[in-house]
């Protein structure tokens, strides 16, 4: 089971990455407009949130294995529809594929979060979540390079084939997952118990704001580089630097969390994100852009496993399933609003607007974290 705790979340989450990496490519090929970058992404994440809400009701009755098999089936269907939409030049079919992929990730991530939470404890949860996130970053790093290779070979068909391969691997992993224990099910606790957990609510709010500010910036990085005069292929290669930053940030911010505290580590990362964005907007040379994009990745998403561990560690064991689904809803609601807002700002104001907005929200998160620490320091998650 141990290797599946890393593999299944990576395969499930990869479709969010793959579909979103393609958005600036579709824009550059004039398949969609700049505003539709925001709309398509917002629809996908909105459906993700809807999927998580649906699963939050099923998690007490359906096995995680059954939910993952359903999610893997939707992954295959959505990828086939995306390829068909590109081949037929049918915008509505492409939009439908994005909506279906979002629903699939909402199903799958709720199930994998519950699976991980139920097979870990406060002594090893943070370490496993951090490692799982780092494995997921490998897909973020490689897929833009796959798209570049596909473009050089004459089209996007190679990227679609890779996505189908990943969907098939996901389906096999879900179908061969060991059956869950048949131990009696715990009685469902009243939702009010979670609503009265103020620490849990605080970390959910942190997850929402952090996701709004940072989770979708990678979609707009190529657009920023295009505006600075670089080619689409160069922009996609530069985009890989932010994913390398994600990988590094899991370790860097994680170490800060273990040595200081989770909230203080998040505050430092958010402040670093503000400074990096301001420098990135002003920079033009290629070495500076590579370095700053990598740093943006470190500060922007190195916070993700820290916040997730803090959320789970604030929960009673009996609330893990409901809490994991609510964590998905909070984070991806922030992502959906961020994707939509950034797309609208890009269309209405210009390429700098999404990044300036992200910096403002990140600064607010840093202030809230520091204020929280002054009131009542929050212990770091156990490693």
Buried (B, 14 or more C-beta within 10 A) or exposed (E): EEEBBBBBBBBBBBBBBBBBBBBBBBBBBEBBBBBBBBBBBBBBBBBBBBBBBBBBEBBEEEBBBBBBBBBBBBBBBBBBBBBBBBEEEBBEBBBBBBBBBBBBBBBBBBBBBBBBBBBBEEEEBBBBBBBBBBBBBBBBBBBBBBBBEBBEEEEBEBBBBBBBEBBBBBBEBBEEBEEEEEEEEEEEEEEEEBEEBEBBBBBBBBBBBBBBBBBBBBBBBBBBBBEBEBEBBBBBBBBBBBBBBBBBBBBBBBBBBBEBBBBBBBBBBBBBBBBBBBBBBEBEEEEEBBBBBBBBBBBBBBBBBBBBBBBBBBBEEEBBBBBBBBBBBBBBBBBBBBBBBBBBBBBEEEBBBBBBBBBEBBBBBBEBBBEBBEEEEBEBBBB
